[in-house]
Amino acid sequence: MSLASWYVMLTKLWDQRKLKQSARVVEKQFWSAPSIKDGVDRLKKGDDFRGIAEDGLRAASHHDGRLTDRIDLNEWITMSLQRAVEQVNSKLHNGLGLLATVGSVAPFVGLFGTVWGILGALVNIGVAGQASIDKVAGPVGEALIMTAIGLFVAVPAVMGYNWLLGRNKVIQDALRNYASDLHAYLVSGARVGGESGGARAAGAKASAIGK
């Protein structure tokens, strides 16, 4: 359980780091592009921010002449961007359930070992017919070791879960703000607040995510 929880924490930290780097690229290159398509080309393939923008562009360009033309363009773009953001959010939360489970279960595993060790001590006392330190020390020591191991596994998992969850919330806010700016651009054809306003908004989101 300890190895699994540390693996999840390190991989999720790496994923968050990549998203923060992408946010800085969006600030410096995406919103300064002459068009949204040029901005998309400036982002790496496979980048989550690029994927959100591509979904928005597809929603805007493939709306008419299909079954979706019965849906308002504004609403269709909104739904497409929301789905794209939720996909990224799902990736961010993958594995966090394991940390929560380990943090909840590990102490009880240690407690089970404690009870088992104490039971062994009582059995030894019963067999010997008297309570001597040599009959009790070994099983009780093993019980305390099991308790310590349970805490050693649980505490990092709980701390890592809460820490990663807090960082995820910051990233999710940045993704939603980014999708909101994309929505305004795709619907109106202009950045929110003009070119400088869009750049300032992207800069504010990226600086917030970098904290």
N, CA, C and O of each residue as an XYZ file, in Angstrom:
844
protein
N       0.826     -1.212      0.000
C       0.000      0.000      0.000
C       0.856      1.256      0.000
O       0.521      2.248     -0.647
N       1.967      1.206      0.732
C       2.840      2.371      0.792
C       3.425      2.691     -0.576
O       3.428      3.850     -0.993
N       3.923      1.670     -1.281
C       4.496      1.885     -2.611
C       3.445      2.408     -3.583
O       3.732      3.295     -4.387
N       2.240      1.871     -3.518
C       1.171      2.313     -4.416
C       0.809      3.771     -4.166
O       0.611      4.532     -5.113
N       0.722      4.163     -2.900
C       0.357      5.543     -2.584
C       1.452      6.514     -3.018
O       1.156      7.593     -3.532
N       2.710      6.139     -2.815
C       3.798      7.014     -3.252
C       3.849      7.111     -4.772
O       4.144      8.176     -5.314
N       3.569      6.019     -5.458
C       3.529      6.052     -6.923
C       2.448      7.016     -7.408
O       2.683      7.815     -8.315
N       1.271      6.939     -6.805
C       0.177      7.826     -7.198
C       0.546      9.277     -6.922
O       0.314     10.144     -7.765
N       1.115      9.551     -5.755
C       1.462     10.933     -5.415
C       2.481     11.512     -6.386
O       2.350     12.664     -6.799
N       3.483     10.741     -6.752
C       4.516     11.238     -7.659
C       3.974     11.436     -9.075
O       4.293     12.430     -9.727
N       3.157     10.497     -9.553
C       2.606     10.639    -10.904
C       1.620     11.802    -10.989
O       1.607     12.527    -11.985
N       0.791     11.991     -9.957
C      -0.155     13.104     -9.975
C       0.580     14.436     -9.878
O       0.177     15.419    -10.499
N       1.664     14.468     -9.094
C       2.465     15.690     -9.003
C       3.081     16.026    -10.348
O       3.168     17.198    -10.716
N       3.507     15.017    -11.082
C       4.067     15.226    -12.420
C       2.992     15.750    -13.373
O       3.257     16.662    -14.156
N       1.800     15.194    -13.319
C       0.705     15.672    -14.166
C       0.372     17.131    -13.859
O       0.157     17.923    -14.777
N       0.329     17.486    -12.590
C       0.038     18.862    -12.208
C       1.133     19.805    -12.693
O       0.853     20.920    -13.133
N       2.363     19.355    -12.611
C       3.484     20.177    -13.073
C       3.358     20.464    -14.570
O       3.599     21.590    -15.005
N       2.986     19.464    -15.354
C       2.821     19.667    -16.795
C       1.696     20.658    -17.083
O       1.816     21.481    -17.990
N       0.610     20.588    -16.325
C      -0.495     21.522    -16.536
C      -0.088     22.944    -16.180
O      -0.507     23.890    -16.847
N       0.723     23.109    -15.141
C       1.205     24.440    -14.790
C       2.093     25.001    -15.889
O       2.006     26.184    -16.218
N       2.944     24.161    -16.456
C       3.777     24.599    -17.566
C       2.920     24.989    -18.766
O       3.212     25.972    -19.447
N       1.877     24.228    -19.021
C       0.972     24.548    -20.128
C       0.280     25.883    -19.893
O       0.077     26.654    -20.831
N      -0.084     26.159    -18.637
C      -0.736     27.430    -18.326
C       0.193     28.605    -18.608
O      -0.254     29.652    -19.077
N       1.477     28.437    -18.326
C       2.427     29.512    -18.619
C       2.599     29.705    -20.122
O       2.752     30.831    -20.596
N       2.572     28.602    -20.870
C       2.659     28.708    -22.329
C       1.424     29.408    -22.883
O       1.528     30.221    -23.802
N       0.258     29.095    -22.329
C      -0.977     29.760    -22.755
C      -0.871     31.255    -22.524
O      -1.275     32.052    -23.369
N      -0.324     31.634    -21.370
C      -0.176     33.058    -21.055
C       0.740     33.761    -22.052
O       0.439     34.866    -22.504
N       1.854     33.123    -22.394
C       2.867     33.796    -23.207
C       2.608     33.683    -24.702
O       2.978     34.585    -25.454
N       1.985     32.604    -25.151
C       1.902     32.351    -26.585
C       0.480     32.256    -27.132
O       0.198     32.781    -28.209
N      -0.420     31.591    -26.402
C      -1.749     31.342    -26.962
C      -2.522     32.637    -27.173
O      -2.974     32.922    -28.282
N      -2.675     33.430    -26.096
C      -3.511     34.622    -26.197
C      -2.844     35.762    -26.958
O      -3.499     36.749    -27.293
N      -1.550     35.637    -27.234
C      -0.873     36.660    -28.032
C      -0.875     36.329    -29.521
O      -0.354     37.099    -30.327
N      -1.460     35.184    -29.894
C      -1.517     34.774    -31.298
C      -2.522     35.638    -32.060
O      -3.471     36.147    -31.464
N      -2.325     35.810    -33.378
C      -3.255     36.622    -34.174
C      -4.647     36.016    -34.302
O      -5.616     36.741    -34.529
N      -4.759     34.703    -34.162
C      -6.063     34.040    -34.216
C      -6.037     32.839    -33.281
O      -4.976     32.387    -32.853
N      -7.218     32.337    -32.978
C      -7.287     31.207    -32.053
C      -6.673     29.953    -32.674
O      -6.097     29.131    -31.962
N      -6.790     29.800    -33.987
C      -6.180     28.641    -34.639
C      -4.663     28.707    -34.563
O      -4.001     27.693    -34.346
N      -4.111     29.911    -34.744
C      -2.668     30.067    -34.595
C      -2.243     29.791    -33.154
O      -1.186     29.213    -32.903
N      -3.084     30.214    -32.218
C      -2.787     29.945    -30.814
C      -2.767     28.461    -30.516
O      -1.921     27.987    -29.758
N      -3.698     27.721    -31.110
C      -3.735     26.265    -30.915
C      -2.472     25.621    -31.476
O      -1.918     24.704    -30.870
N      -2.016     26.102    -32.636
C      -0.813     25.533    -33.253
C       0.433     25.776    -32.410
O       1.415     25.044    -32.531
N       0.400     26.793    -31.562
C       1.557     27.093    -30.718
C       1.644     26.174    -29.504
O       2.679     26.118    -28.840
N       0.572     25.459    -29.214
C       0.570     24.531    -28.081
C       0.958     23.136    -28.554
O       0.687     22.765    -29.696
N       1.586     22.372    -27.682
C       2.039     21.030    -28.035
C       0.855     20.104    -28.287
O      -0.200     20.242    -27.668
N       1.045     19.161    -29.204
C       0.020     18.145    -29.429
C      -0.097     17.263    -28.187
O       0.904     16.870    -27.588
N      -1.324     16.966    -27.822
C      -1.560     16.205    -26.606
C      -1.706     17.063    -25.369
O      -2.052     16.557    -24.302
N      -1.444     18.365    -25.498
C      -1.595     19.275    -24.364
C      -3.076     19.418    -24.012
O      -3.918     19.538    -24.902
N      -3.390     19.406    -22.730
C      -4.797     19.471    -22.321
C      -5.431     20.807    -22.684
O      -6.600     20.846    -23.068
N      -4.686     21.900    -22.570
C      -5.224     23.202    -22.954
C      -5.497     23.245    -24.457
O      -6.496     23.816    -24.894
N      -4.616     22.646    -25.236
C      -4.853     22.577    -26.682
C      -6.087     21.733    -26.981
O      -6.876     22.086    -27.858
N      -6.263     20.630    -26.270
C      -7.428     19.783    -26.487
C      -8.735     20.510    -26.227
O      -9.708     20.324    -26.958
N      -8.764     21.338    -25.188
C      -9.979     22.107    -24.886
C     -10.276     23.082    -26.010
O     -11.421     23.210    -26.444
N      -9.236     23.775    -26.487
C      -9.434     24.734    -27.572
C      -9.881     24.035    -28.855
O     -10.750     24.542    -29.565
N      -9.298     22.884    -29.155
C      -9.687     22.147    -30.365
C     -11.138     21.679    -30.285
O     -11.858     21.722    -31.282
N     -11.566     21.236    -29.116
C     -12.971     20.838    -28.959
C     -13.898     22.024    -29.177
O     -14.958     21.886    -29.786
N     -13.499     23.183    -28.681
C     -14.306     24.379    -28.894
C     -14.380     24.772    -30.354
O     -15.443     25.149    -30.848
N     -13.250     24.687    -31.051
C     -13.236     25.006    -32.480
C     -14.097     24.033    -33.277
O     -14.828     24.442    -34.179
N     -14.012     22.752    -32.946
C     -14.842     21.767    -33.647
C     -16.320     22.024    -33.401
O     -17.140     21.897    -34.311
N     -16.654     22.380    -32.186
C     -18.057     22.660    -31.874
C     -18.564     23.848    -32.676
O     -19.704     23.844    -33.141
N     -17.722     24.866    -32.840
C     -18.139     26.064    -33.571
C     -18.227     25.814    -35.071
O     -19.114     26.351    -35.734
N     -17.314     25.002    -35.620
C     -17.271     24.817    -37.071
C     -18.191     23.705    -37.564
O     -18.598     23.719    -38.726
N     -18.527     22.744    -36.708
C     -19.351     21.606    -37.126
C     -20.783     21.703    -36.615
O     -21.502     20.705    -36.564
N     -21.179     22.881    -36.246
C     -22.516     23.023    -35.650
C     -23.607     22.970    -36.704
O     -24.577     22.225    -36.564
N     -23.451     23.760    -37.760
C     -24.514     23.880    -38.766
C     -24.557     22.652    -39.670
O     -23.538     22.004    -39.911
N     -25.761     22.343    -40.166
C     -25.939     21.279    -41.134
C     -25.935     19.887    -40.547
O     -25.830     18.904    -41.280
N     -26.048     19.789    -39.236
C     -26.073     18.476    -38.596
C     -27.231     18.445    -37.607
O     -27.964     19.422    -37.454
N     -27.381     17.306    -36.940
C     -28.429     17.217    -35.924
C     -28.254     18.282    -34.851
O     -29.223     18.732    -34.240
N     -27.001     18.680    -34.631
C     -26.737     19.663    -33.581
C     -27.199     21.069    -33.948
O     -27.194     21.962    -33.101
N     -27.607     21.279    -35.234
C     -28.034     22.634    -35.584
C     -29.353     23.004    -34.916
O     -29.763     24.164    -34.949
N     -30.017     22.026    -34.311
C     -31.223     22.331    -33.545
C     -30.874     22.916    -32.171
O     -31.728     23.489    -31.495
N     -29.628     22.764    -31.778
C     -29.167     23.328    -30.509
C     -28.547     24.688    -30.785
O     -27.831     24.859    -31.771
N     -28.816     25.643    -29.926
C     -28.247     26.974    -30.073
C     -26.723     26.886    -30.073
O     -26.148     26.126    -29.295
N     -26.061     27.663    -30.946
C     -24.604     27.618    -31.064
C     -23.930     27.918    -29.732
O     -22.973     27.251    -29.340
N     -24.441     28.924    -29.051
C     -23.878     29.294    -27.752
C     -23.926     28.107    -26.789
O     -22.942     27.801    -26.116
N     -25.083     27.443    -26.732
C     -25.248     26.309    -25.826
C     -24.380     25.130    -26.257
O     -23.821     24.432    -25.411
N     -24.263     24.903    -27.560
C     -23.475     23.775    -28.050
C     -21.993     23.952    -27.732
O     -21.324     23.006    -27.318
N     -21.485     25.168    -27.929
C     -20.083     25.438    -27.592
C     -19.865     25.295    -26.090
O     -18.851     24.756    -25.646
N     -20.831     25.783    -25.315
C     -20.724     25.661    -23.855
C     -20.628     24.203    -23.432
O     -19.769     23.845    -22.626
N     -21.506     23.357    -23.970
C     -21.492     21.939    -23.607
C     -20.192     21.267    -24.033
O     -19.645     20.448    -23.296
N     -19.695     21.612    -25.223
C     -18.461     20.993    -25.712
C     -17.272     21.363    -24.838
O     -16.445     20.510    -24.515
N     -17.183     22.632    -24.457
C     -16.085     23.065    -23.598
C     -16.198     22.458    -22.205
O     -15.192     22.089    -21.600
N     -17.415     22.357    -21.703
C     -17.603     21.743    -20.387
C     -17.168     20.285    -20.389
O     -16.529     19.821    -19.444
N     -17.512     19.566    -21.448
C     -17.098     18.160    -21.540
C     -15.575     18.041    -21.584
O     -14.991     17.164    -20.948
N     -14.939     18.943    -22.350
C     -13.476     18.897    -22.449
C     -12.821     19.179    -21.101
O     -11.853     18.519    -20.725
N     -13.354     20.163    -20.377
C     -12.801     20.489    -19.057
C     -13.019     19.338    -18.087
O     -12.130     19.011    -17.301
N     -14.193     18.724    -18.136
C     -14.480     17.612    -17.229
C     -13.575     16.408    -17.500
O     -13.228     15.672    -16.576
N     -13.197     16.210    -18.754
C     -12.271     15.119    -19.071
C     -10.916     15.349    -18.410
O     -10.307     14.419    -17.882
N     -10.451     16.598    -18.443
C      -9.182     16.921    -17.780
C      -9.323     16.769    -16.271
O      -8.425     16.255    -15.605
N     -10.456     17.219    -15.735
C     -10.687     17.081    -14.293
C     -10.697     15.612    -13.867
O     -10.191     15.264    -12.800
N     -11.272     14.761    -14.705
C     -11.296     13.329    -14.381
C      -9.884     12.758    -14.343
O      -9.567     11.934    -13.486
N      -9.036     13.197    -15.272
C      -7.643     12.751    -15.269
C      -6.925     13.221    -14.012
O      -6.107     12.493    -13.449
N      -7.230     14.434    -13.576
C      -6.588     14.957    -12.372
C      -6.960     14.147    -11.138
O      -6.143     13.975    -10.233
N      -8.195     13.648    -11.102
C      -8.672     12.935     -9.915
C      -8.363     11.438     -9.951
O      -8.541     10.748     -8.947
N      -7.905     10.933    -11.092
C      -7.561      9.513    -11.161
C      -6.465      9.180    -10.152
O      -5.426      9.839    -10.117
N      -6.695      8.179     -9.351
C      -5.705      7.752     -8.372
C      -5.898      8.324     -6.989
O      -5.417      7.752     -6.011
N      -6.601      9.456     -6.885
C      -6.795     10.059     -5.569
C      -7.658      9.170     -4.679
O      -7.515      9.181     -3.456
N      -8.549      8.404     -5.294
C      -9.365      7.480     -4.508
C      -8.510      6.432     -3.802
O      -8.828      6.004     -2.693
N      -7.411      6.020     -4.462
C      -6.509      5.056     -3.833
C      -5.865      5.651     -2.591
O      -5.743      4.979     -1.566
N      -5.448      6.926     -2.682
C      -4.843      7.578     -1.516
C      -5.834      7.660     -0.364
O      -5.480      7.413      0.788
N      -7.079      8.009     -0.682
C      -8.096      8.090      0.368
C      -8.334      6.720      1.001
O      -8.505      6.609      2.215
N      -8.343      5.683      0.168
C      -8.563      4.328      0.685
C      -7.408      3.880      1.574
O      -7.622      3.327      2.653
N      -6.185      4.122      1.113
C      -5.013      3.737      1.909
C      -4.995      4.488      3.232
O      -4.709      3.907      4.279
N      -5.305      5.792      3.182
C      -5.323      6.575      4.410
C      -6.369      6.113      5.394
O      -6.202      6.271      6.604
N      -7.452      5.541      4.888
C      -8.521      5.067      5.773
C      -8.280      3.651      6.279
O      -8.604      3.329      7.422
N      -7.703      2.797      5.411
C      -7.588      1.376      5.741
C      -6.309      1.049      6.505
O      -6.320      0.200      7.396
N      -5.208      1.715      6.166
C      -3.910      1.359      6.756
C      -3.909      1.370      8.286
O      -3.353      0.450      8.887
N      -4.511      2.380      8.949
C      -4.516      2.334     10.423
C      -5.234      1.108     10.974
O      -4.836      0.568     12.007
N      -6.285      0.668     10.297
C      -7.009     -0.512     10.775
C      -6.196     -1.788     10.559
O      -6.291     -2.731     11.344
N      -5.391     -1.812      9.480
C      -4.493     -2.951      9.289
C      -3.477     -2.999     10.423
O      -3.183     -4.066     10.964
N      -2.940     -1.820     10.779
C      -2.029     -1.762     11.916
C      -2.700     -2.152     13.215
O      -2.101     -2.816     14.062
N      -3.952     -1.735     13.368
C      -4.698     -2.107     14.577
C      -4.915     -3.615     14.644
O      -4.830     -4.217     15.715
N      -5.193     -4.215     13.495
C      -5.347     -5.673     13.469
C      -4.056     -6.363     13.916
O      -4.086     -7.330     14.677
N      -2.924     -5.848     13.431
C      -1.646     -6.407     13.863
C      -1.416     -6.224     15.348
O      -0.845     -7.092     16.009
N      -1.869     -5.076     15.878
C      -1.742     -4.837     17.317
C      -2.548     -5.855     18.116
O      -2.048     -6.444     19.075
N      -3.789     -6.054     17.713
C      -4.648     -7.021     18.405
C      -4.055     -8.421     18.315
O      -4.071     -9.178     19.285
N      -3.530     -8.757     17.135
C      -2.943    -10.088     16.956
C      -1.726    -10.276     17.869
O      -1.541    -11.342     18.455
N      -0.910     -9.242     17.981
C       0.257     -9.334     18.849
C      -0.115     -9.475     20.309
O       0.481    -10.269     21.037
N      -1.106     -8.698     20.740
C      -1.554     -8.805     22.133
C      -2.154    -10.178     22.397
O      -1.951    -10.755     23.465
N      -2.897    -10.702     21.420
C      -3.457    -12.045     21.569
C      -2.350    -13.080     21.735
O      -2.463    -14.006     22.538
N      -1.279    -12.909     20.963
C      -0.146    -13.820     21.099
C       0.490    -13.745     22.474
O       0.902    -14.759     23.037
N       0.567    -12.519     23.017
C       1.121    -12.357     24.363
C       0.252    -13.055     25.396
O       0.768    -13.700     26.308
N      -1.057    -12.931     25.259
C      -1.964    -13.582     26.208
C      -1.869    -15.101     26.113
O      -1.932    -15.799     27.126
N      -1.718    -15.608     24.892
C      -1.566    -17.056     24.719
C      -0.296    -17.542     25.402
O      -0.300    -18.578     26.068
N       0.791    -16.793     25.236
C       2.054    -17.173     25.875
C       1.937    -17.174     27.395
O       2.474    -18.048     28.075
N       1.217    -16.168     27.918
C       1.017    -16.112     29.368
C       0.214    -17.321     29.838
O       0.514    -17.919     30.870
N      -0.829    -17.674     29.050
C      -1.651    -18.821     29.429
C      -0.871    -20.120     29.417
O      -1.051    -20.968     30.291
N      -0.003    -20.274     28.426
C       0.793    -21.500     28.338
C       1.800    -21.584     29.483
O       2.001    -22.645     30.074
N       2.436    -20.434     29.787
C       3.452    -20.426     30.842
C       2.841    -20.476     32.230
O       3.487    -20.920     33.179
N       1.611    -20.028     32.354
C       0.957    -20.016     33.655
C       1.333    -18.840     34.517
O       0.879    -18.737     35.657
N       2.156    -17.946     33.996
C       2.529    -16.748     34.749
C       2.908    -15.641     33.762
O       3.320    -15.913     32.634
N       2.761    -14.395     34.202
C       3.059    -13.240     33.357
C       4.500    -12.805     33.575
O       4.793    -12.059     34.510
N       5.387    -13.263     32.726
C       6.794    -12.867     32.806
C       7.141    -11.977     31.620
O       6.521    -12.075     30.561
N       8.124    -11.116     31.798
C       8.469    -10.140     30.775
C       8.925    -10.806     29.478
O       8.660    -10.277     28.398
N       9.591    -11.929     29.554
C      10.067    -12.590     28.341
C       8.934    -13.184     27.517
O       9.088    -13.387     26.313
N       7.796    -13.466     28.151
C       6.641    -14.003     27.436
C       5.797    -12.899     26.791
O       5.056    -13.144     25.838
N       5.923    -11.689     27.325
C       5.072    -10.586     26.868
C       5.807     -9.643     25.935
O       5.215     -9.101     25.001
N       7.087     -9.445     26.179
C       7.835     -8.411     25.454
C       7.817     -8.630     23.943
O       7.589     -7.686     23.185
N       8.056     -9.869     23.495
C       8.110    -10.129     22.055
C       6.813     -9.834     21.326
O       6.822     -9.050     20.376
N       5.693    -10.429     21.731
C       4.425    -10.159     21.043
C       3.975     -8.701     21.133
O       3.454     -8.149     20.164
N       4.177     -8.074     22.303
C       3.780     -6.672     22.444
C       4.646     -5.783     21.559
O       4.152     -4.825     20.964
N       5.936     -6.098     21.471
C       6.812     -5.332     20.582
C       6.378     -5.444     19.132
O       6.381     -4.451     18.404
N       6.006     -6.640     18.708
C       5.504     -6.827     17.346
C       4.213     -6.047     17.120
O       3.990     -5.500     16.040
N       3.365     -6.001     18.149
C       2.107     -5.260     18.029
C       2.371     -3.777     17.834
O       1.717     -3.132     17.015
N       3.328     -3.229     18.583
C       3.655     -1.807     18.444
C       4.272     -1.514     17.080
O       4.027     -0.459     16.495
N       5.069     -2.444     16.581
C       5.658     -2.264     15.251
C       4.569     -2.233     14.184
O       4.629     -1.413     13.268
N       3.588     -3.104     14.286
C       2.479     -3.112     13.327
C       1.695     -1.805     13.372
O       1.274     -1.291     12.336
N       1.500     -1.270     14.578
C       0.812      0.020     14.704
C       1.607      1.121     14.024
O       1.043      1.951     13.310
N       2.921      1.129     14.245
C       3.776      2.147     13.631
C       3.767      2.038     12.109
O       3.741      3.051     11.411
N       3.787      0.811     11.598
C       3.760      0.620     10.141
C       2.449      1.139      9.553
O       2.445      1.785      8.506
N       1.342      0.855     10.230
C       0.052      1.350      9.756
C       0.013      2.863      9.679
O      -0.494      3.428      8.711
N       0.554      3.527     10.711
C       0.594      4.992     10.704
C       1.569      5.507      9.648
O       1.306      6.521      9.002
N       2.690      4.813      9.472
C       3.682      5.218      8.481
C       3.096      5.191      7.070
O       3.459      6.014      6.229
N       2.204      4.259      6.816
C       1.561      4.161      5.502
C       0.423      5.166      5.372
O       0.254      5.780      4.318
N      -0.362      5.339      6.442
C      -1.577      6.148      6.362
C      -1.295      7.645      6.330
O      -1.914      8.371      5.553
N      -0.368      8.117      7.166
C      -0.151      9.564      7.297
C       0.297     10.199      5.981
O      -0.300     11.199      5.582
N       1.322      9.677      5.273
C       1.682     10.280      3.984
C       0.547     10.239      2.964
O       0.383     11.170      2.176
N      -0.240      9.155      2.980
C      -1.342      9.043      2.018
C      -2.391     10.120      2.260
O      -2.882     10.734      1.313
N      -2.738     10.351      3.529
C      -3.740     11.373      3.849
C      -3.214     12.764      3.532
O      -3.924     13.579      2.942
N      -1.969     13.040      3.923
C      -1.389     14.356      3.642
C      -1.261     14.585      2.140
O      -1.562     15.672      1.648
N      -0.811     13.555      1.407
C      -0.690     13.689     -0.039
C      -2.037     13.898     -0.708
O      -2.150     14.686     -1.647
N      -3.055     13.199     -0.232
C      -4.401     13.350     -0.796
C      -4.898     14.785     -0.639
O      -5.365     15.393     -1.603
N      -4.798     15.323      0.573
C      -5.283     16.682      0.817
C      -4.474     17.717      0.042
O      -5.033     18.685     -0.474
N      -3.174     17.518     -0.040
C      -2.313     18.458     -0.754
C      -2.616     18.452     -2.248
O      -2.775     19.509     -2.857
N      -2.696     17.260     -2.838
C      -2.997     17.165     -4.263
C      -4.395     17.673     -4.575
O      -4.618     18.277     -5.625
N      -5.335     17.433     -3.674
C      -6.706     17.896     -3.897
C      -6.757     19.419     -3.934
O      -7.457     20.001     -4.762
N      -6.012     20.067     -3.031
C      -5.969     21.526     -3.033
C      -5.352     22.078     -4.304
O      -5.845     23.064     -4.852
N      -4.285     21.460     -4.781
C      -3.657     21.899     -6.030
C      -4.583     21.658     -7.223
O      -4.614     22.456     -8.160
N      -5.336     20.559     -7.185
C      -6.289     20.284     -8.258
C      -7.345     21.374     -8.365
O      -7.740     21.753     -9.467
N      -7.804     21.879     -7.224
C      -8.834     22.918     -7.236
C      -8.328     24.181     -7.923
O      -9.070     24.829     -8.660
N      -7.069     24.530     -7.682
C      -6.490     25.704     -8.338
C      -6.418     25.487     -9.846
O      -6.749     26.380    -10.625
N      -5.983     24.296    -10.253
C      -5.889     23.989    -11.680
C      -7.268     23.967    -12.326
O      -7.432     24.446    -13.447
N      -8.250     23.420    -11.637
C      -9.608     23.362    -12.174
C     -10.182     24.762    -12.376
O     -10.863     25.015    -13.369
N      -9.912     25.664    -11.447
C     -10.370     27.046    -11.613
C      -9.730     27.674    -12.847
O     -10.397     28.373    -13.610
N      -8.439     27.426    -13.041
C      -7.753     27.972    -14.212
C      -8.321     27.393    -15.507
O      -8.479     28.115    -16.492
N      -8.626     26.108    -15.510
C      -9.207     25.483    -16.704
C     -10.584     26.050    -17.018
O     -10.906     26.305    -18.178
N     -11.397     26.248    -15.981
C     -12.739     26.809    -16.200
C     -12.655     28.244    -16.722
O     -13.418     28.628    -17.608
N     -11.736     29.029    -16.179
C     -11.578     30.402    -16.656
C     -11.082     30.425    -18.100
O     -11.529     31.239    -18.908
N     -10.172     29.540    -18.408
C      -9.662     29.422    -19.777
C     -10.788     29.040    -20.740
O     -10.908     29.623    -21.818
N     -11.607     28.066    -20.353
C     -12.735     27.657    -21.191
C     -13.751     28.781    -21.329
O     -14.365     28.937    -22.385
N     -13.932     29.565    -20.274
C     -14.864     30.690    -20.338
C     -14.389     31.735    -21.338
O     -15.195     32.267    -22.102
N     -13.087     32.039    -21.345
C     -12.549     32.988    -22.315
C     -12.669     32.445    -23.738
O     -12.991     33.185    -24.668
N     -12.408     31.145    -23.899
C     -12.565     30.535    -25.221
C     -14.010     30.625    -25.697
O     -14.274     30.919    -26.863
N     -14.936     30.369    -24.789
C     -16.357     30.445    -25.136
C     -16.715     31.841    -25.625
O     -17.396     31.993    -26.639
N     -16.257     32.858    -24.903
C     -16.560     34.235    -25.303
C     -15.960     34.554    -26.666
O     -16.585     35.229    -27.484
N     -14.746     34.067    -26.908
C     -14.110     34.315    -28.195
C     -14.854     33.614    -29.330
O     -15.104     34.217    -30.374
N     -15.205     32.355    -29.132
C     -15.847     31.581    -30.197
C     -17.253     32.076    -30.508
O     -17.704     31.994    -31.650
N     -17.940     32.585    -29.501
C     -19.305     33.063    -29.708
C     -19.319     34.460    -30.307
O     -20.093     34.748    -31.220
N     -18.448     35.333    -29.780
C     -18.477     36.729    -30.219
C     -17.432     37.050    -31.270
O     -17.543     38.050    -31.979
N     -16.409     36.198    -31.374
C     -15.352     36.463    -32.336
C     -14.318     37.434    -31.835
O     -13.469     37.879    -32.607
N     -14.363     37.780    -30.557
C     -13.400     38.719    -29.981
C     -13.027     38.254    -28.589
O     -13.827     37.633    -27.888
N     -11.803     38.562    -28.200
C     -11.367     38.194    -26.862
C     -12.131     38.998    -25.821
O     -12.642     40.082    -26.103
N     -12.199     38.450    -24.619
C     -12.853     39.161    -23.527
C     -12.036     40.396    -23.197
O     -10.867     40.280    -22.828
N     -12.620     41.557    -23.320
C     -11.916     42.786    -22.987
C     -10.886     43.193    -24.019
O     -10.015     44.008    -23.715
N     -10.950     42.656    -25.230
C      -9.975     42.988    -26.235
C      -8.715     42.168    -26.089
O      -8.636     41.285    -25.235
N      -7.706     42.463    -26.940
C      -6.480     41.672    -26.934
C      -5.754     41.789    -25.605
O      -5.363     40.777    -25.024
N      -5.570     42.999    -25.118
C      -4.847     43.160    -23.862
C      -5.623     42.583    -22.706
O      -5.041     42.029    -21.773
N      -6.962     42.709    -22.761
C      -7.770     42.153    -21.685
C      -7.677     40.656    -21.639
O      -7.579     40.077    -20.557
N      -7.705     39.990    -22.819
C      -7.580     38.541    -22.836
C      -6.229     38.100    -22.333
O      -6.115     37.109    -21.612
N      -5.179     38.854    -22.725
C      -3.849     38.490    -22.256
C      -3.729     38.667    -20.760
O      -3.120     37.841    -20.080
N      -4.315     39.756    -20.233
C      -4.266     39.973    -18.783
C      -5.007     38.872    -18.059
O      -4.548     38.402    -17.018
N      -6.164     38.441    -18.594
C      -6.925     37.382    -17.932
C      -6.140     36.082    -17.908
O      -6.108     35.383    -16.895
N      -5.498     35.757    -19.046
C      -4.709     34.530    -19.084
C      -3.529     34.623    -18.142
O      -3.172     33.643    -17.488
N      -2.900     35.839    -18.065
C      -1.775     36.017    -17.157
C      -2.171     35.853    -15.719
O      -1.425     35.273    -14.930
N      -3.346     36.358    -15.358
C      -3.812     36.224    -13.980
C      -4.045     34.775    -13.628
O      -3.699     34.343    -12.528
N      -4.638     33.996    -14.561
C      -4.905     32.584    -14.278
C      -3.606     31.812    -14.132
O      -3.467     30.978    -13.237
N      -2.630     32.099    -15.037
C      -1.388     31.344    -14.976
C      -0.588     31.687    -13.730
O       0.047     30.810    -13.144
N      -0.608     32.974    -13.307
C       0.097     33.334    -12.081
C      -0.545     32.697    -10.874
O       0.143     32.338     -9.918
N      -1.888     32.549    -10.907
C      -2.581     31.906     -9.790
C      -2.257     30.430     -9.731
O      -2.097     29.872     -8.645
N      -2.156     29.790    -10.886
C      -1.901     28.350    -10.893
C      -0.461     28.043    -10.529
O      -0.146     26.935    -10.097
N       0.428     29.041    -10.707
C       1.825     28.818    -10.391
C       2.167     28.960     -8.939
O       3.303     28.694     -8.544
N       1.200     29.382     -8.112
C       1.459     29.549     -6.684
C       1.520     28.192     -6.004
O       1.731     28.118     -4.793
